Structure formats: C-alpha cells, structure tokens
Amino acid sequence: AAIVTGASVSGDGRVLLLTYKAALELAWKPGDKLKSTAQMKRGTDYNVIDLALPQQEAIEFLPGDKAFIVSSEQGTTETPIVEVKCKF
C-alpha cells in the first residue's frame, strides 16, 4: 500500500499522494521546513483518507483546492470517480 500511484499539487502548493489503499493529504506549503517522518503528526502535518477503489491510479485537486477526485484504471465502464473533501 506504500507504493505511490498518483500525485497532485494544489494552487497553494499542498500535495496529495495516492497509494493503492489510501490518499495522503500533506499540510506542507511552499517555504515550509520539511520534517522527518518521525517528527510528522497525523492530523497536523498529514491526513490519511482510506479509499477502496480497485487499482486506484489517478488523483487531482478540484478547482478551488477544497476537494479532490480519485479514479481507477480498472478498465471497466462503471468505475466510479470519488470526490473527497480536503482537511487542510
């Protein structure tokens, strides 16, 4: 689940990373000092959104950067596109 399959950067520099099981919303902005993973705190520095799409491979911020969409490369015509609200 730790393999990154997609990523997106918001207009203000926030980052989304997509894995096969979750999306990670990072609270970093341009100019922020990066922390080591041992120093990062869930809910403050990052948020994990559990997802369950088969073969999820695409993630993108929606206009306004308050939500994002995730889709799958499963290859069927009925694969959903899921909208998720951002925490940060």
BELQUI-V293632 format. One record per backbone hydrogen bond with DSSP energy under -1.0 kcal/mol. NH is the residue of the N-H (numbers start at 1). CO is the residue of the C=O. E is the energy in kcal/mol with one decimal. If there is no record, write none. Layout:
nh: <NH/NH>
co: <CO/CO>
e: <E/E>
This chain:
nh: <5/6/8/10/13/16/17/18/19/23/24/25/26/27/32/39/40/43/44/45/46/47/49/51/57/58/60/62/65/68/69/70/71/73/82/84/86>
co: <18/18/16/14/10/8/24/6/22/49/17/47/15/45/29/36/36/46/41/41/41/25/23/21/71/71/69/67/62/84/60/82/58/55/70/68/66>
e: <-3.4/-1.2/-1.8/-2.6/-1.6/-2.7/-2.3/-2.9/-3.1/-2.4/-3.2/-2.8/-2.9/-2.8/-2.5/-1.1/-1.0/-3.9/-1.6/-3.1/-1.1/-2.0/-3.0/-2.6/-1.5/-1.5/-1.9/-2.9/-2.4/-2.6/-2.5/-2.1/-2.0/-2.1/-2.6/-2.9/-2.9>
